[in-house]
Amino acid sequence: MEHSISEVTRRAIIDHLTISGIRWSGRLQEDRFLGRLYDLISMPSTDHRVWNAASDIIQHRVIWNDWSDDWVLTDHRFNLLHESDEQFLRFLCETVHPEVRPNTDEALYLVSYYNHNLTRDGWQMIEVRRISGKPVFDHQRADAASIMRPAFDN
């Protein structure tokens, strides 16, 4: 499992998502968003009253709404701080996918912030295609000539 993206970078991005109030799942219900990346049916529940992660999320975020909005960012099943670079980057790319985040300005803002942090560790998000005129992003190793110059100071 490759870990070239430091915990410092991961925490900066996770903290920004938490503090900014921008929903990581965009317009999707959280179980639908995570279902695009993980097999939630095969993942365990943290609640003995339900059977798997999918029902866990529905129970605690939809029915009871007793988990915090940023629960996924610290949930050990998704392990965003310590999982592989590939899975972390897939999660970030999904947060700005047009089906998840139809507001292109908001998606571009997030990509700029992500790149501001990721390029320090040798990664970047780039537009790879468009869906209905909206950009779709993927990740790649950053090269000095193609690094997007972000407008953030920290």
N, C-alpha and C positions, 0 to 999 in steps of 0.2 A: 504494500500500500504506500503510494508516494505521498509525501508531506512536504512539498516545497512552499506551500502557502502557510506562513507562520500563524501561530495562535494569536499574535498581536494583530495581524491583518484580519483574521477571522472574527476576532472580538470587535474590532473597529466596525466591520460591516454589520455584524449582528447587533451591536449596540445602536448603530445608526437606524437600523430597521425598527428597533424597539422604541427609540426616542422620537423618531420622525412621525410616528403614528400612521405610516403607510402600511397598509395590510400586505403582509408577505404573500398571501394567497390571492391577492387582487380581487377580482369580482367573483371568484370561485369559492364555494364552500370548502373548508379546509380539508375534509376527507377526499373531495374530488381533486383538489390541487395535489395533495400528497400521493393519491392513487395514480397520478401521471408519472410518478418517479419511483414508487415503492409498491410492493405486493402487500398491501395492508391486511389482507385476509390471512396471510401466513405469519404476520408479525404478532407477537403476544400483546395481550391487554395488560394494563397496569392496574386494572380493577377486576377483582374476582367475580363480579356480577355480570360481566360481558365476556365474549369469547375471543376477540381479536382486536387489533389496533383500529380497524375500520369502525367497529361498533363502539369501541372506547372513545374515539374522536366524536362520533355522532352523539353519544350519551353525554359527554362532558362539555362539548363545545356548542352543540345544537340544542339539545333538550334542556340540560341544566345550566349551561354556560357558566360552569364553576371553575374553569381553568383560565389563566390569564391569556391575553391576546398573543403574547410572545412565547407561549408554552413550547412550541416546536423547536425553538432556538436553543433550548436546554434539555429537551427530552432525550434520554439515553438511547432510545431506539433509533433515533435519526442521527444523533451524535455529531452535529454540525461542527463542533469545535475540533473534533479529532478524526472524523472520517476521511476517506481518501480525497485528494485534490479533485479527482474526477467527479465524485459524487457531490462535493461541495459546490463545484462550478456548475454542475447540472442543476442543482437547486437554484442557484443565482440566475442562471439563464431562464429557468422556468418562471421566476418571479417577474420577468419582463416580457414574456411571450405574449403576443397580441390576443390570444384567447384568454389569457389570465389577466392582462393589464391592457385594455383597449385604448387607454389614454396615452398616446405616443409621447407627449411631452413628459409625462410622469415616468414612462419607461426610459426615455433618454436621460432624464435626471438620474435615475438609479444606475444606469449603465455608466454614466460619467463618474458617479461616486464609487461604484465598484472598481472601475478601472484606476481611479486615483489610488486606491489601496492595493489592488492586485498587481499592478505593474511593478511595484516595489519588490514583489516576490517572483517576477518574471512571467506573469500571465496577463491576459487582456481579453475582454469580450469584444467581438466584432460582429458587424451585420453580415449575415451569410445569404439572406434571401428576404423576400417580402411576401406577406400574405395580405391581399386586399389593400396594397399600398403601405402596409405597416411593417416595420423592420422586425426580423427574427434574428436573434443573436446566438452565437456559439462562442466557445472559448478556444483560445490557442496560446501557445507560448508567445510572449511579447518579444518583439525585436525592436531595437532602438529606433529604427526609421519609421515604424508604424504605430508607436505608442501614442495613444490619444492624450493630449495635454489637458488634464482636468482643471477646473476652476476652483478647486477646494484648497484651503490652507492647512487643514489638519488631517 
